[in-house]
């Protein structure tokens, strides 16, 4: 370090050194204040190049995980809609089974069986209407064509394929796919045949509900995994990038004191050459 000579006023070395020290303090204080205002220890690459790079990668991963978590929630919503309608299909089939069993009893005559037949035809029509109305974003869910890949992770391989099938003809939940579109209860024999057809349809739909439950379990597990992944990656990014407010605030107070001291030192250094006037006036 150079030492100033007050007898040489053309170059005030002490003043220059005081300016350099003050500028360095101002830079450090500005950096501390920026950290306090943003909450980040690393605000640009020059603060910590390696840390900035790692933080950027973690931010990208976290964004992907958060979107995957949202995707998983949407997928569960799709399956919830499908499940609700399938349960309604089961309710209709159960009612059809009750009506067919009623018609199979020979205590009922032709007129009574005709009334029961009309009720069953109405229920079958309601089943088909329900299936037609079960859609998500314009895509039918129960017509046997639903085959979707849900992106439930931030990597390309993180997908779950979901197919909603009835297990019947064409895998549709429509009455023709479940083979209940032509139920006839006009006689004891026909009514018993109808019961058999309905039982087969119930078994198919129950199997479909089981498959749907497996998908829902997969999505729920994936939701938990994604939530934990978001939390752990966010914690890792925080340790690298976020500012320690207690430490930064303490450093800021120290720098403010040094700033005041450096300003005073600079003022003294700038006024020191005035002593030379004593030689001249003497």
C-alpha positions as CSV (number, residue, x, y, z in Angstrom):
1,X,0.0,0.0,0.0
2,X,1.3,3.4,-0.9
3,X,1.5,6.1,1.8
4,X,0.5,9.6,1.0
5,X,2.9,12.6,1.5
6,X,0.9,15.7,2.4
7,X,3.8,17.8,1.1
8,X,2.9,16.6,-2.4
9,X,-0.6,18.0,-3.3
10,X,-0.7,17.1,-7.0
11,X,-1.4,13.5,-6.2
12,X,-3.3,12.9,-3.0
13,X,-2.5,9.2,-2.5
14,X,-4.4,8.9,0.8
15,X,-7.5,10.4,-0.9
16,X,-7.3,7.9,-3.7
17,X,-7.0,5.0,-1.3
18,X,-9.9,6.3,0.7
19,X,-12.0,6.6,-2.5
20,X,-11.1,3.0,-3.5
21,X,-12.1,1.7,0.0
22,X,-15.3,3.7,-0.1
23,X,-16.2,2.4,-3.6
24,X,-15.6,-1.2,-2.5
25,X,-17.8,-0.7,0.6
26,X,-20.5,0.9,-1.5
27,X,-20.4,-2.1,-3.9
28,X,-20.7,-4.6,-1.1
29,X,-23.4,-2.6,0.6
30,X,-25.3,-2.4,-2.7
31,X,-25.0,-6.1,-3.1
32,X,-26.3,-6.7,0.5
33,X,-29.2,-4.4,-0.1
34,X,-30.1,-6.2,-3.4
35,X,-30.1,-9.5,-1.5
36,X,-32.4,-8.1,1.1
37,X,-34.8,-6.6,-1.5
38,X,-34.9,-9.8,-3.6
39,X,-34.4,-12.4,-1.0
40,X,-31.8,-14.1,-3.2
41,X,-28.1,-14.6,-2.3
42,X,-27.5,-15.2,-6.0
43,X,-29.1,-12.6,-8.3
44,X,-26.8,-12.9,-11.3
45,X,-24.2,-15.4,-12.6
46,X,-21.3,-13.3,-11.3
47,X,-22.5,-13.7,-7.7
48,X,-21.8,-17.4,-7.9
49,X,-21.5,-19.0,-11.4
50,X,-21.7,-22.6,-10.2
51,X,-24.5,-21.9,-7.8
52,X,-26.4,-19.9,-10.4
53,X,-26.2,-22.8,-12.9
54,X,-27.3,-25.4,-10.3
55,X,-30.2,-23.1,-9.2
56,X,-31.3,-22.6,-12.8
57,X,-31.4,-26.4,-13.4
58,X,-33.3,-26.9,-10.1
59,X,-35.8,-24.2,-11.0
60,X,-36.5,-25.9,-14.4
61,X,-37.0,-29.2,-12.6
62,X,-39.3,-27.7,-10.0
63,X,-41.4,-26.1,-12.7
64,X,-41.7,-29.4,-14.5
65,X,-42.6,-31.2,-11.3
66,X,-45.2,-28.6,-10.4
67,X,-46.8,-28.9,-13.8
68,X,-46.7,-32.7,-13.6
69,X,-48.5,-32.4,-10.2
70,X,-51.2,-30.2,-11.8
71,X,-51.4,-32.8,-14.7
72,X,-51.9,-35.6,-12.1
73,X,-54.8,-33.6,-10.5
74,X,-56.4,-33.2,-13.9
75,X,-56.0,-36.9,-14.6
76,X,-57.7,-37.7,-11.3
77,X,-60.6,-35.4,-12.2
78,X,-61.1,-37.3,-15.5
79,X,-61.2,-40.6,-13.7
80,X,-63.5,-39.2,-11.0
81,X,-66.0,-38.1,-13.7
82,X,-65.7,-41.5,-15.3
83,X,-66.2,-43.3,-12.0
84,X,-69.2,-41.3,-11.1
85,X,-70.9,-42.2,-14.4
86,X,-69.9,-45.8,-14.2
87,X,-71.4,-46.0,-10.7
88,X,-74.6,-44.6,-12.2
89,X,-74.4,-47.3,-14.9
90,X,-74.2,-49.9,-12.1
91,X,-77.2,-48.3,-10.4
92,X,-79.2,-48.6,-13.6
93,X,-78.2,-52.2,-14.2
94,X,-79.2,-53.0,-10.6
95,X,-82.6,-51.5,-11.2
96,X,-82.9,-53.5,-14.4
97,X,-82.0,-56.6,-12.5
98,X,-84.7,-55.9,-10.0
99,X,-87.3,-55.3,-12.8
100,X,-86.2,-58.5,-14.7
101,X,-86.5,-60.5,-11.5
102,X,-89.9,-59.1,-10.8
103,X,-91.0,-60.0,-14.4
104,X,-89.7,-63.5,-14.0
105,X,-92.3,-64.2,-11.4
106,X,-95.4,-65.9,-13.0
107,X,-97.7,-64.1,-10.6
108,X,-97.5,-61.3,-13.2
109,X,-99.6,-61.3,-16.3
110,X,-99.1,-59.9,-19.8
111,X,-100.2,-56.4,-18.9
112,X,-98.0,-56.2,-15.8
113,X,-95.0,-57.5,-17.8
114,X,-95.7,-54.9,-20.5
115,X,-95.5,-52.2,-17.9
116,X,-92.2,-53.6,-16.6
117,X,-90.9,-53.9,-20.1
118,X,-91.6,-50.2,-20.7
119,X,-89.8,-49.2,-17.5
120,X,-86.8,-51.3,-18.5
121,X,-86.7,-49.8,-22.0
122,X,-86.7,-46.4,-20.4
123,X,-83.9,-47.3,-18.1
124,X,-81.8,-48.7,-21.1
125,X,-82.4,-45.4,-22.9
126,X,-81.3,-43.5,-19.8
127,X,-78.1,-45.6,-19.7
128,X,-77.2,-44.7,-23.3
129,X,-77.9,-41.1,-22.6
130,X,-75.7,-41.1,-19.6
131,X,-72.8,-42.6,-21.5
132,X,-73.2,-40.1,-24.3
133,X,-73.1,-37.2,-21.8
134,X,-70.0,-38.4,-20.0
135,X,-67.3,-36.3,-21.6
136,X,-64.2,-34.4,-20.6
137,X,-63.0,-31.5,-22.8
138,X,-65.2,-32.9,-25.6
139,X,-63.7,-36.4,-25.4
140,X,-66.2,-39.2,-24.6
141,X,-65.0,-41.3,-21.7
142,X,-67.3,-44.4,-21.8
143,X,-67.7,-45.2,-25.4
144,X,-64.8,-47.6,-25.4
145,X,-62.5,-45.2,-27.3
146,X,-60.8,-43.4,-24.4
147,X,-57.1,-44.2,-24.5
148,X,-55.0,-41.4,-22.9
149,X,-51.4,-40.9,-21.8
150,X,-51.1,-38.7,-18.7
151,X,-47.8,-36.8,-18.3
152,X,-47.3,-37.3,-14.5
153,X,-43.6,-36.4,-14.3
154,X,-41.0,-34.0,-15.7
155,X,-39.3,-36.6,-17.8
156,X,-40.6,-38.0,-21.1
157,X,-40.9,-41.5,-19.6
158,X,-43.1,-40.4,-16.7
159,X,-46.5,-41.2,-18.2
160,X,-49.4,-43.4,-17.2
161,X,-51.6,-44.9,-20.0
162,X,-55.3,-45.1,-19.1
163,X,-57.9,-47.0,-21.1
164,X,-61.5,-47.0,-19.9
165,X,-63.1,-50.1,-21.2
166,X,-66.3,-52.0,-20.3
167,X,-65.0,-55.4,-21.2
168,X,-68.1,-55.9,-23.3
169,X,-68.7,-55.8,-27.1
170,X,-66.6,-52.9,-28.4
171,X,-65.7,-52.1,-24.8
172,X,-68.4,-49.5,-24.7
173,X,-70.7,-48.9,-21.7
174,X,-73.6,-48.4,-24.1
175,X,-76.4,-50.8,-23.8
176,X,-75.4,-52.7,-26.9
177,X,-71.8,-53.1,-25.6
178,X,-73.2,-54.4,-22.4
179,X,-75.7,-56.6,-24.2
180,X,-78.7,-55.2,-22.4
181,X,-80.1,-53.3,-25.4
182,X,-82.7,-56.0,-26.3
183,X,-83.9,-57.2,-22.9
184,X,-87.3,-59.0,-23.2
185,X,-89.4,-59.8,-20.1
186,X,-92.6,-60.8,-21.9
187,X,-92.4,-64.3,-20.4
188,X,-90.8,-66.2,-17.5
189,X,-88.2,-67.7,-19.8
190,X,-87.3,-64.4,-21.4
191,X,-87.1,-62.7,-18.1
192,X,-84.7,-65.3,-16.8
193,X,-82.5,-64.8,-19.9
194,X,-82.6,-61.1,-19.2
195,X,-81.4,-61.6,-15.7
196,X,-78.4,-63.6,-17.0
197,X,-77.6,-60.8,-19.5
198,X,-77.8,-58.2,-16.8
199,X,-75.6,-60.2,-14.4
200,X,-73.0,-60.5,-17.2
201,X,-73.1,-56.7,-17.7
202,X,-72.8,-56.0,-14.0
203,X,-69.7,-58.2,-13.8
204,X,-68.1,-56.4,-16.8
205,X,-68.8,-53.0,-15.3
206,X,-67.6,-54.0,-11.9
207,X,-64.4,-55.2,-13.5
208,X,-64.1,-51.8,-15.2
209,X,-64.5,-50.0,-11.9
210,X,-61.8,-52.2,-10.4
211,X,-59.4,-51.2,-13.3
212,X,-60.4,-47.6,-12.8
213,X,-59.6,-47.9,-9.1
214,X,-56.1,-49.2,-9.9
215,X,-55.5,-46.2,-12.1
216,X,-56.7,-43.8,-9.4
217,X,-54.4,-45.5,-6.9
218,X,-51.4,-45.0,-9.2
219,X,-52.2,-41.4,-9.7
220,X,-52.6,-40.8,-5.9
221,X,-49.2,-42.4,-5.3
222,X,-47.7,-40.3,-8.0
223,X,-49.3,-37.2,-6.5
224,X,-47.6,-37.9,-3.2
225,X,-44.2,-38.6,-4.9
226,X,-44.4,-35.4,-6.9
227,X,-45.4,-33.3,-3.8
228,X,-42.3,-34.7,-2.0
229,X,-40.1,-34.1,-5.0
230,X,-41.2,-30.5,-5.3
231,X,-40.6,-29.9,-1.6
232,X,-37.1,-31.5,-1.6
233,X,-35.9,-29.7,-4.8
234,X,-37.3,-26.4,-3.6
235,X,-35.3,-26.9,-0.3
236,X,-32.2,-27.7,-2.3
237,X,-32.6,-24.6,-4.5
238,X,-33.3,-22.5,-1.4
239,X,-30.0,-23.6,0.3
240,X,-28.1,-22.6,-2.8
241,X,-29.8,-19.4,-3.9
242,X,-31.8,-17.8,-1.1
243,X,-30.2,-15.2,1.1
244,X,-29.7,-15.7,4.9
245,X,-31.6,-12.6,6.0
246,X,-30.0,-12.5,9.5
247,X,-26.5,-12.8,8.1
248,X,-27.1,-10.3,5.3
249,X,-28.7,-7.8,7.6
250,X,-25.8,-8.0,10.0
251,X,-23.4,-7.5,7.1
252,X,-25.4,-4.6,5.9
253,X,-25.2,-2.8,9.3
254,X,-21.4,-3.4,9.4
255,X,-21.0,-2.0,5.9
256,X,-23.1,1.1,6.7
257,X,-20.8,1.8,9.6
258,X,-17.7,1.3,7.5
259,X,-19.3,3.5,4.8
260,X,-19.6,6.4,7.3
261,X,-16.1,5.9,8.5
262,X,-14.7,5.8,5.0
263,X,-16.5,9.0,4.1
264,X,-15.0,10.7,7.1
265,X,-11.5,9.4,6.2
266,X,-12.0,10.6,2.6
267,X,-13.0,14.0,3.9
268,X,-9.8,14.2,6.1
269,X,-7.6,13.0,3.3
270,X,-9.0,15.7,0.9
271,X,-8.4,18.4,3.5
272,X,-4.9,17.3,4.5
273,X,-3.1,19.1,1.7
274,X,-4.4,22.4,3.1
275,X,-1.5,22.1,5.6
276,X,0.8,23.1,2.8
277,X,-0.6,26.5,2.8
278,X,1.1,27.0,6.1
279,X,4.5,26.8,4.4
280,X,3.4,29.3,1.8
281,X,1.9,31.8,4.1
282,X,4.9,31.5,6.4
